[in-house]
Amino acid sequence: MKKVCIVFRHSPYGTTHTREGIDFALLSASFEQQVSLVFCDEAVLHLLPNQQAELAGSKDYVAVFKAFDLYEIETVLACKASLDALGIDQNELAINAQIVEAATISAALADADEVLVF
């Protein structure tokens, strides 16, 4: 089984980067690849609940995050430094993500067969 790690770095809305990354993650997982996700920098904002994508002229793809379990995407990491920099507490997140230090993210990247950044 191939291990794929997808790193999200862009803020919600305004670009299609995250939507493309999510689509790729779900597609990869449906082909029985082991998918892990990493949210860092402004991408941790995707993990906040009650977003109103339509106000930004976008579709609400963040709701798809709740389907990660159905696709057996079990490893979802959020960068602690990014959360701290944006003043976000773990209890505020809409999904269950592991809050990790940079060393853990580096280990996840090193363990992957393929790394994609969106």
N, C-alpha and C positions, 0 to 999 in steps of 0.2 A: 504494500500500500504506500502510495506516494504521500509525503507530508508537505502541505502547502501552508505557508504563513502569509496572511494578507495584512498589510500595515495601512492604516488610515491616518492621514495627517491633515486633511483639509476641513475647514469649518462646514457646518451644515448649510446647504442651499447655496445657490449662486453658481455652482458647477455640477457636473454630472459625475465627478470622480467617485464619490462614495456610492452612488447608485450602481455604477459599473462594477465597483469592488464587491458590493453585496451580491449582485447578480452572479459574478464570477464565483464567489464563495459558495452560494447555494448550488450552482451548477456543478462545481467541483465535488461538493459533498454528495450530490446525487449520483455521482459516478464513483462513489465509495473511496474517495480520497480523504485523508485525515486533514481537516482544515482547522487552522487556528487563526484568530483575529487579534490584532493589536491596535488600540486606539491611543494616539499620542498627539501632542501639540493641540491645536484647536479642534481636532476630531473628537476629543472627549466630550465636546458639547453635544454630539449626536446621542449621547447616553442619557441626556436629561429628558424627563417626561413632559407631557403636555405641550409639545411643540405644535405650532400652527403653520405648517408648511405652505398652506394656500395663501397666507398673507404675504409670503415671499415669492409668490408666483410659482411654486414648486409642488410636486406631488409628495404625499406623506409616505416616504419609503422607510422611515424610522420604525413604523409599526411592524415591519417585516422582521425586526430584531427578535421579536417574541417567537418567531418560527425557527430560530437557531436550534432549539432542542429537537424539533421534528427532523431536522437534517443531521442530527448528531454532531453539531458544532458545539463542542463542550468547552473548548479553551477560548475564552474571551478575556483579554488582558487590557487594563487601562493603566496608563502611565501615572504614577503617583505624583511626580514632579509637575506634570501638565495639569492634573486636577488641582494641586495646591496653588499653582500659578494663577489659575482661573477662579480660585475660591470655591471649588466644588467639593462637597463632602460625599463620601461613599454612600451614605444613606439617601442621597438625592437621586441616585441613578435609577433609571427606568428598568434596567435589566440586571441580572446577576453577573457582574464582571469582577475578576480578580484585580485588586489594586496592587500593582507591583512596581518595584524599583527598576532602574535602567538595566541592571545586571541580569535580571530575570528576562527582560525583553531581549537582551543580547543572546542569552542562552536559547530562547525560543527561535530566534532567527538562525542561530548556528545549527540547531537541530533539524531545521526544515530542509527539504530537498529543493524547494523552490520558494522564493520570496518575491512578492509583488507589492508595490507601493502605490496607493491611490490617494 
